[in-house]
């Protein structure tokens, strides 16, 4: 495949949510850089900025706590000073405080729920509003969701409603921005990934191992596969796709009654 197949060479893309080498944001940035794009990153804190410096040498890494309006305003100013336009934005940000154990959903505290909703969902709206004047007329915005918010995975808890709200919000953003631009908004919904942030979810390893066996190929979804899907949606090659949720789950959603898994539960 030619380097410029995605037509992203020289495109400027802001990737939000870089944490470490395992994060989706890191893999997305790597794929975009290979395609010739100019990648900028944001991290949550100055401490994180220092820790990721060696991961993305020669790249701009900006600090932005998306829950703080003043930092969003500062980010907008920094972007305008660094590049004439943004051709794309990757929103790979989420936060949930599960405490020491997963609680029944009805015991979710208001504070934890609203904090999760603010960082994981509302931040997409706030960021897009802050960067509205920096977007190219045909820019593409991609957020990281999950494969389905219709499955009540107890250990995932209140993050799933936040992701459901995120999926709905991108549809409304697509409609809202269509009044004055052709900016597109889409989501990539991967199956369970092996990331550092997922390690903080109670019982995640067991769920991950089950998901691996539930895929049609009996192999877990790789983070780079989600990153590849993000790059495609950022690309002009996907120009006809807007307000959509692209699932990357290795076929797991059609394979819950896999005969091998059933046999382990009820016998041959």
BATOR-481640 format. One record per residue: residue in one letter; x, y, z of N, C-alpha, C in turn. Coordinates in Angstrom, 1 decimal, always signed. Example, Ala and Ser with C-alpha at 12.3 -4.5 7.8 and 13.67 -1.06 7.14 Angstrom:
<rs>
("A"; (+13.2; -5.7; +7.8); (+12.3; -4.5; +7.8); (+13.2; -3.3; +7.8))
("S"; (+12.8; -2.2; +7.1); (+13.7; -1.1; +7.1); (+12.9; +0.0; +7.9))
</rs>
This chain:
<rs>
("X"; (+0.8; -1.2; +0.0); (+0.0; +0.0; +0.0); (+0.9; +1.2; +0.0))
("X"; (+0.6; +2.2; -0.9); (+1.5; +3.4; -0.9); (+1.3; +4.2; +0.4))
("X"; (+2.4; +4.9; +0.8); (+2.4; +5.7; +2.0); (+1.2; +6.6; +2.1))
("X"; (+0.8; +7.2; +0.9); (-0.2; +8.2; +0.9); (-1.6; +7.7; +0.6))
("X"; (-1.8; +6.4; +0.7); (-3.1; +5.8; +0.4); (-4.2; +6.5; +1.2))
("X"; (-4.0; +6.8; +2.5); (-5.0; +7.4; +3.4); (-5.1; +8.9; +3.1))
("X"; (-4.2; +9.4; +2.3); (-4.2; +10.9; +1.9); (-4.1; +11.7; +3.2))
("X"; (-3.3; +11.3; +4.1); (-3.1; +12.0; +5.4); (-1.7; +12.7; +5.4))
("X"; (-0.9; +12.5; +4.4); (+0.4; +13.1; +4.4); (+0.3; +14.7; +4.5))
("X"; (+1.0; +15.2; +5.5); (+1.0; +16.6; +5.8); (-0.2; +17.1; +6.6))
("X"; (-1.2; +16.2; +6.8); (-2.4; +16.6; +7.6); (-2.0; +16.8; +9.0))
("X"; (-2.6; +17.7; +9.7); (-2.3; +18.0; +11.1); (-3.4; +17.4; +12.0))
("X"; (-3.0; +16.5; +12.9); (-4.0; +15.8; +13.7); (-3.7; +16.0; +15.2))
("X"; (-4.6; +16.3; +16.0); (-4.5; +16.4; +17.4); (-5.0; +15.1; +18.0))
("X"; (-4.1; +14.4; +18.8); (-4.5; +13.2; +19.4); (-4.5; +13.4; +20.9))
("X"; (-5.7; +13.4; +21.5); (-5.9; +13.7; +22.9); (-5.9; +12.4; +23.8))
("X"; (-5.2; +12.3; +24.8); (-5.3; +11.2; +25.7); (-4.1; +10.3; +25.8))
("X"; (-2.9; +10.8; +25.3); (-1.7; +9.9; +25.3); (-1.3; +9.7; +26.8))
("X"; (-1.1; +8.4; +27.1); (-0.7; +8.0; +28.5); (+0.6; +7.2; +28.5))
("X"; (+0.7; +6.2; +27.7); (+1.9; +5.4; +27.7); (+1.9; +4.6; +26.4))
("X"; (+2.8; +3.7; +26.3); (+3.0; +2.9; +25.1); (+1.9; +2.0; +24.8))
("X"; (+1.1; +1.6; +25.8); (-0.1; +0.7; +25.5); (-1.4; +1.5; +25.2))
("X"; (-1.4; +2.8; +25.3); (-2.6; +3.5; +25.1); (-3.0; +3.6; +23.7))
("X"; (-4.3; +3.6; +23.5); (-4.8; +3.8; +22.1); (-4.3; +5.0; +21.4))
("X"; (-4.2; +6.1; +22.2); (-3.7; +7.3; +21.6); (-2.3; +7.2; +21.0))
("X"; (-1.4; +6.4; +21.8); (-0.1; +6.2; +21.3); (-0.1; +5.4; +19.9))
("X"; (-0.9; +4.4; +19.9); (-0.9; +3.6; +18.6); (-1.5; +4.4; +17.5))
("X"; (-2.5; +5.2; +17.8); (-3.1; +6.1; +16.7); (-2.1; +7.0; +16.2))
("X"; (-1.3; +7.6; +17.1); (-0.3; +8.6; +16.7); (+0.8; +7.9; +15.9))
("X"; (+1.1; +6.7; +16.2); (+2.1; +6.0; +15.4); (+1.7; +5.7; +14.0))
("X"; (+0.4; +5.2; +13.9); (-0.2; +4.9; +12.6); (-0.2; +6.2; +11.7))
("X"; (-0.6; +7.3; +12.4); (-0.8; +8.6; +11.6); (+0.6; +9.1; +11.2))
("X"; (+1.6; +8.9; +12.1); (+3.0; +9.4; +11.7); (+3.5; +8.6; +10.5))
("X"; (+3.2; +7.2; +10.5); (+3.6; +6.4; +9.4); (+3.0; +6.8; +8.1))
("X"; (+1.8; +7.4; +8.2); (+1.1; +7.9; +7.0); (+1.5; +9.3; +6.6))
("X"; (+2.4; +9.8; +7.4); (+3.0; +11.1; +7.0); (+2.3; +12.3; +7.6))
("X"; (+1.4; +12.1; +8.6); (+0.7; +13.2; +9.2); (+1.5; +13.9; +10.2))
("X"; (+1.2; +15.1; +10.5); (+1.8; +15.9; +11.6); (+1.0; +15.7; +12.8))
("X"; (+1.5; +15.0; +13.8); (+0.7; +14.7; +15.0); (+1.1; +15.5; +16.2))
("X"; (+0.1; +16.1; +16.9); (+0.3; +16.7; +18.1); (-0.5; +15.9; +19.2))
("X"; (-0.1; +16.0; +20.4); (-0.7; +15.2; +21.5); (-1.1; +16.1; +22.7))
("X"; (-2.1; +15.7; +23.4); (-2.4; +16.3; +24.7); (-2.3; +15.2; +25.8))
("X"; (-1.9; +15.6; +27.0); (-1.9; +14.7; +28.1); (-2.6; +15.5; +29.3))
("X"; (-2.9; +14.7; +30.3); (-3.7; +15.3; +31.4); (-3.0; +16.2; +32.3))
("X"; (-1.7; +15.9; +32.6); (-0.9; +16.7; +33.6); (+0.5; +16.9; +33.1))
("X"; (+1.2; +17.9; +33.8); (+2.6; +18.1; +33.5); (+3.4; +16.9; +33.8))
("X"; (+3.1; +16.2; +34.8); (+3.9; +15.0; +35.2); (+3.8; +14.0; +34.0))
("X"; (+2.6; +13.8; +33.5); (+2.4; +12.9; +32.4); (+3.2; +13.4; +31.1))
("X"; (+3.2; +14.7; +31.0); (+3.9; +15.3; +29.9); (+5.4; +14.9; +29.9))
("X"; (+6.0; +14.9; +31.1); (+7.4; +14.6; +31.2); (+7.6; +13.1; +31.0))
("X"; (+6.6; +12.2; +31.4); (+6.8; +10.8; +31.3); (+6.7; +10.3; +29.9))
("X"; (+5.9; +11.0; +29.1); (+5.7; +10.5; +27.7); (+6.7; +11.2; +26.7))
("X"; (+7.5; +12.1; +27.2); (+8.4; +12.8; +26.3); (+9.3; +11.9; +25.4))
("X"; (+9.8; +10.8; +26.0); (+10.7; +9.9; +25.3); (+9.9; +9.0; +24.3))
("X"; (+8.6; +8.9; +24.5); (+7.7; +8.1; +23.6); (+7.5; +8.7; +22.3))
("X"; (+7.4; +10.1; +22.3); (+7.1; +10.8; +21.1); (+8.1; +11.9; +20.9))
("X"; (+9.3; +11.6; +20.7); (+10.3; +12.7; +20.5); (+10.0; +13.5; +19.3))
("X"; (+10.3; +14.8; +19.4); (+10.1; +15.7; +18.3); (+8.7; +16.0; +18.0))
("X"; (+7.8; +15.6; +18.9); (+6.3; +15.9; +18.8); (+5.9; +16.9; +19.9))
("X"; (+5.0; +17.8; +19.5); (+4.4; +18.7; +20.5); (+3.5; +17.9; +21.4))
("X"; (+3.7; +18.0; +22.7); (+2.8; +17.4; +23.7); (+2.3; +18.5; +24.7))
("X"; (+1.1; +18.8; +24.6); (+0.4; +19.9; +25.3); (-0.3; +19.3; +26.5))
("X"; (-0.4; +20.1; +27.5); (-1.1; +19.7; +28.8); (-2.5; +20.3; +28.7))
("X"; (-3.5; +19.4; +28.9); (-4.9; +19.9; +29.0); (-5.8; +19.0; +29.8))
("X"; (-6.2; +19.5; +30.9); (-7.2; +18.8; +31.8); (-8.6; +19.2; +31.2))
("X"; (-9.3; +18.3; +30.5); (-10.5; +18.7; +29.8); (-11.6; +19.1; +30.7))
("X"; (-11.5; +18.8; +32.0); (-12.5; +19.2; +32.9); (-12.4; +20.7; +33.4))
("X"; (-11.3; +21.4; +32.9); (-11.0; +22.7; +33.3); (-11.2; +23.7; +32.1))
("X"; (-12.3; +24.5; +32.1); (-12.5; +25.4; +30.9); (-11.3; +26.3; +30.6))
("X"; (-10.6; +26.7; +31.6); (-9.4; +27.6; +31.3); (-8.3; +26.9; +30.5))
("X"; (-8.2; +25.6; +30.8); (-7.2; +24.8; +30.1); (-7.6; +24.5; +28.6))
("X"; (-8.9; +24.4; +28.4); (-9.4; +24.2; +27.0); (-9.2; +25.5; +26.3))
("X"; (-9.4; +26.6; +26.9); (-9.2; +27.9; +26.2); (-7.7; +28.1; +25.9))
("X"; (-6.8; +27.6; +26.8); (-5.4; +27.7; +26.6); (-5.0; +26.7; +25.4))
("X"; (-5.6; +25.6; +25.4); (-5.3; +24.6; +24.3); (-5.7; +25.2; +23.0))
("X"; (-6.8; +25.9; +22.9); (-7.2; +26.5; +21.7); (-6.2; +27.5; +21.2))
("X"; (-5.7; +28.3; +22.1); (-4.7; +29.3; +21.8); (-3.4; +28.7; +21.3))
("X"; (-3.0; +27.6; +22.0); (-1.8; +26.9; +21.6); (-1.9; +26.2; +20.2))
("X"; (-3.0; +25.7; +19.9); (-3.2; +25.1; +18.6); (-3.1; +26.2; +17.5))
("X"; (-3.8; +27.3; +17.7); (-3.8; +28.3; +16.7); (-2.3; +28.9; +16.5))
("X"; (-1.5; +28.9; +17.5); (-0.1; +29.4; +17.4); (+0.8; +28.4; +16.7))
("X"; (+0.4; +27.1; +16.7); (+1.2; +26.1; +16.1); (+0.9; +25.6; +14.7))
("X"; (-0.3; +25.8; +14.3); (-0.7; +25.3; +13.0); (-1.9; +26.1; +12.5))
("X"; (-2.0; +26.4; +11.1); (-3.0; +27.2; +10.6); (-4.4; +26.5; +10.7))
("X"; (-4.4; +25.2; +10.5); (-5.7; +24.5; +10.6); (-5.5; +23.1; +11.2))
("X"; (-6.5; +22.5; +11.8); (-6.5; +21.1; +12.2); (-7.3; +20.3; +11.2))
("X"; (-6.7; +19.3; +10.7); (-7.4; +18.4; +9.8); (-8.1; +17.2; +10.5))
("X"; (-7.8; +17.0; +11.8); (-8.4; +15.9; +12.5); (-8.2; +16.0; +14.0))
("X"; (-9.1; +15.4; +14.7); (-9.0; +15.3; +16.2); (-9.4; +13.9; +16.6))
("X"; (-8.5; +13.4; +17.5); (-8.8; +12.1; +18.1); (-9.1; +12.3; +19.6))
("X"; (-10.2; +11.9; +20.0); (-10.6; +12.1; +21.4); (-10.6; +10.7; +22.1))
("X"; (-9.5; +10.4; +22.8); (-9.2; +9.1; +23.4); (-9.1; +9.4; +24.9))
("X"; (-10.2; +9.9; +25.5); (-10.1; +10.3; +26.9); (-11.3; +9.7; +27.7))
("X"; (-11.0; +9.1; +28.8); (-12.1; +8.6; +29.7); (-11.5; +8.4; +31.1))
("X"; (-12.4; +8.5; +32.1); (-12.0; +8.4; +33.5); (-13.1; +7.9; +34.3))
("X"; (-12.8; +6.9; +35.2); (-13.8; +6.4; +36.1); (-13.1; +5.9; +37.3))
("X"; (-13.7; +6.3; +38.5); (-13.1; +5.9; +39.7); (-14.0; +4.7; +40.3))
("X"; (-13.5; +3.5; +40.2); (-14.2; +2.3; +40.6); (-13.9; +2.0; +42.1))
("X"; (-13.0; +2.8; +42.7); (-12.7; +2.4; +44.1); (-11.9; +1.1; +44.2))
("X"; (-12.1; +0.4; +45.3); (-11.3; -0.8; +45.5); (-12.0; -2.0; +44.9))
("X"; (-13.3; -1.9; +44.5); (-14.0; -3.0; +44.0); (-15.2; -2.5; +43.1))
("X"; (-15.7; -3.3; +42.2); (-16.8; -3.0; +41.5); (-18.1; -3.1; +42.3))
("X"; (-18.9; -2.1; +42.3); (-20.1; -2.0; +43.1); (-21.3; -2.3; +42.3))
("X"; (-22.4; -2.8; +42.8); (-23.6; -2.9; +42.1); (-24.0; -1.5; +41.5))
("X"; (-24.5; -1.5; +40.3); (-24.7; -0.3; +39.6); (-25.5; +0.7; +40.4))
("X"; (-26.6; +0.2; +41.1); (-27.4; +1.1; +41.8); (-26.7; +1.8; +43.0))
("X"; (-25.5; +1.3; +43.3); (-24.8; +2.0; +44.4); (-23.8; +3.0; +43.9))
("X"; (-23.8; +3.3; +42.6); (-22.9; +4.3; +42.0); (-23.2; +5.6; +42.7))
("X"; (-22.1; +6.3; +43.1); (-22.3; +7.6; +43.7); (-22.5; +8.7; +42.6))
("X"; (-23.3; +9.7; +43.0); (-23.5; +10.8; +42.1); (-22.2; +11.5; +41.6))
("X"; (-21.3; +11.6; +42.6); (-20.0; +12.3; +42.3); (-19.2; +11.5; +41.3))
("X"; (-19.1; +10.1; +41.5); (-18.4; +9.3; +40.5); (-19.0; +9.3; +39.2))
("X"; (-20.3; +9.2; +39.1); (-21.0; +9.2; +37.9); (-20.8; +10.4; +37.1))
("X"; (-21.0; +11.6; +37.7); (-20.9; +12.9; +37.0); (-19.5; +13.2; +36.6))
("X"; (-18.5; +12.8; +37.4); (-17.1; +12.9; +37.0); (-16.8; +12.1; +35.8))
("X"; (-17.3; +10.9; +35.8); (-17.1; +10.0; +34.6); (-17.7; +10.6; +33.4))
("X"; (-18.9; +11.1; +33.5); (-19.7; +11.7; +32.4); (-19.0; +12.9; +31.9))
("X"; (-18.4; +13.7; +32.8); (-17.8; +15.0; +32.4); (-16.5; +14.7; +31.6))
("X"; (-15.7; +13.8; +32.1); (-14.4; +13.6; +31.4); (-14.6; +12.7; +30.2))
("X"; (-15.4; +11.7; +30.3); (-15.5; +10.7; +29.2); (-16.4; +11.1; +28.1))
("X"; (-17.4; +11.9; +28.4); (-18.4; +12.3; +27.4); (-18.4; +13.8; +27.1))
("X"; (-18.7; +14.6; +28.1); (-18.9; +16.0; +27.8); (-17.6; +16.7; +27.3))
("X"; (-16.5; +16.1; +27.6); (-15.2; +16.7; +27.2); (-15.2; +16.7; +25.6))
("X"; (-15.8; +15.8; +24.9); (-15.8; +15.8; +23.5); (-16.5; +17.1; +23.0))
("X"; (-17.6; +17.4; +23.6); (-18.4; +18.6; +23.2); (-17.6; +19.8; +23.5))
("X"; (-17.0; +19.9; +24.7); (-16.2; +21.0; +25.1); (-15.0; +21.3; +24.3))
("X"; (-14.3; +20.2; +23.9); (-13.1; +20.3; +23.1); (-13.5; +20.8; +21.7))
("X"; (-14.5; +20.2; +21.1); (-14.9; +20.6; +19.8); (-15.3; +22.1; +19.7))
("X"; (-16.0; +22.5; +20.7); (-16.4; +23.9; +20.8); (-15.2; +24.8; +20.9))
("X"; (-14.2; +24.4; +21.7); (-13.0; +25.2; +21.9); (-12.2; +25.3; +20.6))
("X"; (-12.2; +24.2; +19.9); (-11.3; +24.1; +18.7); (-12.1; +24.4; +17.4))
("X"; (-13.3; +24.8; +17.5); (-14.2; +25.0; +16.3); (-13.5; +25.9; +15.2))
("X"; (-12.9; +27.0; +15.6); (-12.3; +27.9; +14.7); (-11.0; +27.4; +14.1))
("X"; (-10.4; +26.3; +14.7); (-9.2; +25.7; +14.1); (-9.4; +24.6; +13.1))
("X"; (-10.6; +24.0; +13.1); (-10.9; +22.9; +12.2); (-10.9; +23.4; +10.8))
("X"; (-10.2; +22.6; +9.9); (-10.4; +22.7; +8.5); (-11.9; +22.4; +8.2))
("X"; (-12.4; +22.9; +7.1); (-13.8; +22.8; +6.8); (-14.2; +21.3; +6.6))
("X"; (-13.2; +20.5; +6.2); (-13.5; +19.0; +6.0); (-12.8; +18.2; +7.0))
("X"; (-12.5; +18.7; +8.2); (-11.8; +18.0; +9.2); (-12.7; +16.8; +9.7))
("X"; (-12.0; +15.8; +10.3); (-12.6; +14.6; +10.8); (-12.3; +14.5; +12.3))
("X"; (-13.4; +14.3; +13.1); (-13.2; +14.0; +14.5); (-13.6; +12.6; +14.8))
("X"; (-12.7; +11.9; +15.6); (-13.0; +10.5; +15.9); (-12.8; +10.3; +17.4))
("X"; (-13.8; +9.7; +18.1); (-13.7; +9.5; +19.5); (-13.7; +8.0; +19.7))
("X"; (-13.1; +7.6; +20.8); (-13.0; +6.1; +21.2); (-14.1; +5.8; +22.1))
("X"; (-15.0; +4.9; +21.6); (-16.1; +4.4; +22.4); (-15.8; +2.9; +22.8))
("X"; (-16.9; +2.1; +22.9); (-16.8; +0.7; +23.2); (-17.7; +0.0; +22.2))
("X"; (-17.5; -1.3; +22.1); (-18.2; -2.1; +21.0); (-19.7; -2.1; +21.2))
("X"; (-20.2; -2.1; +22.5); (-21.6; -2.0; +22.8); (-21.8; -1.5; +24.2))
("X"; (-22.8; -0.6; +24.3); (-23.2; -0.1; +25.7); (-24.5; -0.8; +26.1))
("X"; (-24.9; -1.8; +25.3); (-26.2; -2.5; +25.6); (-25.9; -3.8; +26.4))
("X"; (-24.7; -4.1; +26.8); (-24.4; -5.3; +27.6); (-24.0; -4.8; +29.0))
("X"; (-24.7; -5.3; +30.0); (-24.6; -4.9; +31.4); (-23.4; -5.7; +32.0))
("X"; (-22.2; -5.3; +31.6); (-21.0; -5.9; +32.2); (-20.8; -5.2; +33.5))
("X"; (-21.0; -6.0; +34.6); (-21.1; -5.4; +35.9); (-19.8; -4.7; +36.4))
("X"; (-18.7; -5.2; +36.0); (-17.4; -4.6; +36.4); (-17.1; -3.3; +35.7))
("X"; (-17.7; -3.2; +34.5); (-17.5; -1.9; +33.7); (-18.4; -0.8; +34.3))
("X"; (-19.5; -1.2; +34.8); (-20.3; -0.2; +35.6); (-20.7; +1.0; +34.9))
("X"; (-20.5; +2.2; +35.5); (-21.1; +3.4; +35.1); (-20.3; +4.0; +33.9))
("X"; (-19.2; +3.4; +33.5); (-18.5; +3.9; +32.3); (-19.4; +3.6; +31.0))
("X"; (-20.1; +2.5; +31.0); (-20.9; +2.2; +29.8); (-22.0; +3.2; +29.6))
("X"; (-22.8; +3.7; +30.5); (-23.7; +4.8; +30.3); (-23.0; +6.1; +29.7))
("X"; (-21.8; +6.3; +30.2); (-21.0; +7.5; +29.7); (-20.7; +7.3; +28.2))
("X"; (-20.3; +6.1; +27.9); (-20.0; +5.8; +26.5); (-21.2; +5.8; +25.6))
("X"; (-22.4; +5.4; +26.1); (-23.6; +5.5; +25.4); (-24.0; +7.0; +25.1))
("X"; (-23.7; +7.8; +26.1); (-24.0; +9.2; +26.0); (-23.0; +9.8; +24.9))
("X"; (-21.8; +9.3; +25.0); (-20.7; +9.8; +24.0); (-21.2; +9.4; +22.6))
("X"; (-21.7; +8.2; +22.4); (-22.1; +7.8; +21.0); (-23.3; +8.7; +20.5))
("X"; (-24.2; +9.1; +21.4); (-25.3; +10.0; +21.1); (-24.8; +11.4; +20.8))
("X"; (-23.8; +11.8; +21.6); (-23.3; +13.2; +21.5); (-22.7; +13.4; +20.1))
("X"; (-21.9; +12.4; +19.6); (-21.3; +12.6; +18.3); (-22.3; +12.8; +17.2))
("X"; (-23.4; +12.2; +17.3); (-24.5; +12.4; +16.3); (-25.0; +13.8; +16.3))
("X"; (-25.2; +14.3; +17.5); (-25.7; +15.7; +17.6); (-24.6; +16.7; +17.2))
("X"; (-23.3; +16.4; +17.5); (-22.2; +17.3; +17.1); (-22.2; +17.3; +15.6))
("X"; (-22.3; +16.1; +14.9); (-22.3; +16.1; +13.5); (-23.4; +16.9; +12.9))
("X"; (-24.6; +16.9; +13.5); (-25.7; +17.7; +13.0); (-25.4; +19.2; +13.2))
("X"; (-24.9; +19.5; +14.4); (-24.7; +20.9; +14.8); (-23.7; +21.5; +13.9))
("X"; (-22.5; +20.8; +13.7); (-21.5; +21.4; +12.9); (-21.8; +21.4; +11.4))
("X"; (-22.8; +20.6; +11.0); (-23.2; +20.6; +9.6); (-23.8; +21.9; +9.1))
("X"; (-24.2; +22.7; +10.1); (-24.9; +24.0; +9.8); (-23.9; +25.0; +9.2))
("X"; (-22.6; +24.8; +9.5); (-21.6; +25.8; +9.0); (-20.3; +25.1; +8.4))
("X"; (-20.3; +23.8; +8.4); (-19.0; +23.1; +7.9); (-19.4; +21.7; +7.4))
("X"; (-18.3; +21.1; +7.0); (-18.4; +19.7; +6.6); (-17.6; +18.8; +7.5))
("X"; (-17.3; +19.2; +8.7); (-16.6; +18.5; +9.7); (-17.4; +17.2; +10.0))
("X"; (-16.7; +16.1; +10.0); (-17.4; +14.8; +10.3); (-17.0; +14.3; +11.7))
("X"; (-18.0; +13.6; +12.3); (-17.8; +13.0; +13.7); (-18.2; +11.5; +13.7))
("X"; (-17.2; +10.7; +14.1); (-17.5; +9.3; +14.1); (-16.8; +8.7; +15.4))
("X"; (-17.2; +7.5; +15.7); (-16.6; +6.8; +16.8); (-16.1; +5.4; +16.4))
("X"; (-15.0; +5.0; +17.0); (-14.5; +3.6; +16.9); (-14.8; +2.9; +18.2))
("X"; (-15.5; +1.7; +18.1); (-15.9; +1.0; +19.3); (-15.2; -0.4; +19.3))
("X"; (-14.0; -0.4; +19.9); (-13.3; -1.7; +20.0); (-13.8; -2.6; +21.0))
("X"; (-13.5; -3.9; +20.8); (-13.8; -4.9; +21.8); (-12.8; -4.7; +22.9))
("X"; (-12.6; -5.6; +23.9); (-11.7; -5.4; +25.0); (-10.3; -5.4; +24.5))
("X"; (-9.6; -4.3; +25.0); (-8.2; -4.1; +24.6); (-7.3; -4.3; +25.9))
("X"; (-6.0; -4.6; +25.6); (-5.1; -4.7; +26.7); (-4.3; -3.4; +26.8))
("X"; (-4.9; -2.5; +27.6); (-4.3; -1.2; +27.8); (-4.0; -1.0; +29.3))
("X"; (-3.2; +0.0; +29.6); (-2.9; +0.3; +31.0); (-4.1; +0.8; +31.8))
("X"; (-5.0; +1.6; +31.1); (-6.1; +2.1; +31.8); (-7.2; +1.0; +32.1))
("X"; (-7.2; +0.0; +31.2); (-8.2; -1.1; +31.5); (-7.8; -1.9; +32.7))
("X"; (-6.5; -1.9; +33.0); (-6.1; -2.7; +34.2); (-6.7; -2.2; +35.5))
("X"; (-7.2; -1.0; +35.5); (-7.9; -0.4; +36.7); (-9.3; -0.8; +36.8))
("X"; (-9.8; -1.6; +35.9); (-11.2; -2.0; +36.0); (-11.3; -3.4; +36.7))
("X"; (-12.0; -3.4; +37.8); (-12.0; -4.7; +38.6); (-12.5; -5.9; +37.7))
("X"; (-11.7; -7.0; +37.8); (-12.1; -8.2; +37.0); (-11.9; -8.1; +35.5))
("X"; (-11.1; -7.1; +35.1); (-11.0; -6.9; +33.6); (-10.3; -8.1; +32.9))
("X"; (-9.3; -8.6; +33.6); (-8.5; -9.7; +33.0); (-9.3; -10.9; +32.6))
("X"; (-10.2; -11.3; +33.5); (-11.1; -12.4; +33.2); (-12.0; -12.1; +32.0))
("X"; (-12.5; -10.9; +32.0); (-13.4; -10.5; +30.9); (-12.7; -10.4; +29.6))
("X"; (-11.4; -10.0; +29.6); (-10.6; -9.9; +28.4); (-10.3; -11.3; +27.9))
("X"; (-10.0; -12.3; +28.8); (-9.8; -13.6; +28.3); (-11.0; -14.3; +27.7))
("X"; (-12.2; -14.0; +28.3); (-13.4; -14.5; +27.7); (-13.7; -13.9; +26.4))
("X"; (-13.5; -12.5; +26.3); (-13.7; -11.9; +25.0); (-12.8; -12.4; +23.9))
("X"; (-11.6; -12.8; +24.3); (-10.7; -13.4; +23.3); (-11.2; -14.7; +22.7))
("X"; (-11.8; -15.5; +23.6); (-12.4; -16.8; +23.1); (-13.7; -16.6; +22.4))
("X"; (-14.4; -15.5; +22.6); (-15.7; -15.2; +22.0); (-15.5; -14.6; +20.6))
("X"; (-14.3; -14.1; +20.2); (-14.1; -13.6; +18.9); (-14.2; -14.8; +17.9))
("X"; (-14.5; -14.5; +16.7); (-14.6; -15.6; +15.7); (-13.2; -16.2; +15.4))
("X"; (-12.2; -15.4; +15.6); (-10.8; -15.9; +15.3); (-10.1; -16.4; +16.5))
("X"; (-10.7; -16.3; +17.6); (-10.1; -16.8; +18.9); (-8.8; -16.0; +19.2))
("X"; (-8.8; -14.8; +18.9); (-7.7; -13.9; +19.2); (-8.2; -12.5; +19.5))
("X"; (-7.7; -12.0; +20.6); (-8.2; -10.7; +21.1); (-7.9; -9.6; +20.1))
("X"; (-8.8; -8.6; +20.1); (-8.6; -7.4; +19.3); (-7.3; -6.7; +19.7))
("X"; (-6.5; -6.3; +18.8); (-5.2; -5.6; +19.1); (-5.4; -4.1; +19.1))
("X"; (-4.7; -3.4; +19.9); (-4.9; -2.0; +20.0); (-4.6; -1.3; +18.7))
("X"; (-3.6; -1.9; +17.9); (-3.3; -1.3; +16.6); (-4.4; -1.4; +15.7))
("X"; (-5.3; -2.5; +15.8); (-6.4; -2.6; +14.9); (-7.4; -1.5; +15.1))
("X"; (-7.6; -1.1; +16.4); (-8.5; +0.0; +16.7); (-7.9; +1.3; +16.1))
("X"; (-6.6; +1.4; +16.3); (-5.9; +2.6; +15.7); (-6.0; +2.7; +14.2))
("X"; (-5.9; +1.6; +13.5); (-6.0; +1.6; +12.1); (-7.4; +2.1; +11.7))
("X"; (-8.5; +1.7; +12.4); (-9.8; +2.1; +12.1); (-10.0; +3.6; +12.4))
("X"; (-9.3; +4.1; +13.4); (-9.3; +5.5; +13.7); (-8.7; +6.3; +12.5))
("X"; (-7.5; +5.8; +12.1); (-6.8; +6.5; +11.0); (-7.7; +6.5; +9.7))
("X"; (-8.4; +5.4; +9.4); (-9.3; +5.4; +8.3); (-10.4; +6.5; +8.4))
("X"; (-11.0; +6.6; +9.6); (-12.1; +7.5; +9.7); (-11.6; +9.0; +9.7))
("X"; (-10.3; +9.2; +10.0); (-9.7; +10.5; +9.9); (-9.4; +10.9; +8.5))
("X"; (-9.3; +9.9; +7.6); (-8.8; +10.0; +6.3); (-9.9; +10.5; +5.3))
("X"; (-9.6; +11.2; +4.3); (-10.5; +11.6; +3.2); (-11.1; +10.3; +2.6))
("X"; (-10.4; +9.2; +2.7); (-10.9; +8.0; +2.1); (-12.3; +7.6; +2.7))
("X"; (-12.6; +8.1; +3.9); (-13.8; +7.8; +4.6); (-14.8; +9.0; +4.5))
("X"; (-14.7; +9.8; +3.5); (-15.4; +11.1; +3.4); (-16.9; +10.9; +3.5))
("X"; (-17.5; +9.8; +3.1); (-18.9; +9.5; +3.1); (-19.4; +9.0; +4.4))
("X"; (-18.6; +8.9; +5.4); (-19.0; +8.3; +6.7); (-19.1; +9.4; +7.7))
("X"; (-20.2; +9.6; +8.3); (-20.5; +10.6; +9.3); (-21.5; +10.2; +10.3))
("X"; (-21.3; +10.5; +11.6); (-22.2; +10.2; +12.6); (-22.4; +8.7; +12.8))
("X"; (-21.3; +8.0; +12.7); (-21.4; +6.5; +12.7); (-20.5; +6.0; +13.9))
("X"; (-20.8; +4.7; +14.2); (-20.1; +4.0; +15.3); (-19.5; +2.7; +14.6))
("X"; (-18.2; +2.7; +14.4); (-17.6; +1.6; +13.8); (-17.0; +0.6; +14.8))
("X"; (-17.6; -0.6; +14.8); (-17.3; -1.6; +15.7); (-16.1; -2.4; +15.3))
("X"; (-15.1; -2.6; +16.1); (-13.9; -3.4; +15.9); (-13.8; -4.4; +17.0))
("X"; (-14.4; -5.6; +16.8); (-14.5; -6.5; +17.9); (-14.1; -8.0; +17.5))
("X"; (-13.6; -8.1; +16.3); (-13.2; -9.5; +15.9); (-14.4; -10.4; +15.7))
("X"; (-15.6; -9.8; +15.5); (-16.8; -10.6; +15.4); (-17.5; -11.1; +16.6))
("X"; (-17.0; -10.6; +17.8); (-17.5; -11.1; +19.1); (-19.0; -10.9; +19.2))
("X"; (-19.5; -9.8; +18.7); (-20.9; -9.5; +18.9); (-21.9; -10.5; +18.2))
("X"; (-21.4; -11.4; +17.3); (-22.2; -12.4; +16.7); (-21.9; -13.8; +17.2))
("X"; (-21.1; -13.8; +18.3); (-20.6; -15.2; +18.6); (-20.7; -15.5; +20.1))
("X"; (-21.7; -14.9; +20.8); (-21.8; -15.1; +22.2); (-22.1; -16.6; +22.5))
("X"; (-22.8; -17.3; +21.6); (-23.2; -18.6; +21.8); (-22.2; -19.6; +21.1))
("X"; (-21.0; -19.2; +21.1); (-19.9; -20.1; +20.5); (-20.0; -21.5; +21.1))
("X"; (-20.0; -22.5; +20.3); (-20.2; -23.9; +20.8); (-19.2; -24.3; +21.7))
("X"; (-17.9; -23.9; +21.5); (-16.9; -24.3; +22.4); (-17.1; -23.7; +23.8))
("X"; (-17.5; -22.4; +23.9); (-17.7; -21.7; +25.1); (-18.9; -22.4; +25.8))
("X"; (-20.0; -22.6; +25.1); (-21.2; -23.3; +25.7); (-20.8; -24.6; +26.2))
("X"; (-20.0; -25.4; +25.5); (-19.6; -26.7; +25.9); (-18.9; -26.7; +27.3))
("X"; (-18.1; -25.7; +27.5); (-17.3; -25.6; +28.8); (-18.3; -25.3; +29.9))
("X"; (-19.4; -24.8; +29.7); (-20.4; -24.4; +30.7); (-21.3; -25.6; +31.0))
("X"; (-21.9; -26.2; +30.0); (-22.9; -27.2; +30.1); (-22.4; -28.6; +29.8))
("X"; (-21.2; -28.7; +29.2); (-20.7; -30.0; +28.8); (-21.0; -30.3; +27.3))
("X"; (-20.3; -31.3; +26.7); (-20.5; -31.6; +25.3); (-21.9; -32.2; +25.1))
</rs>
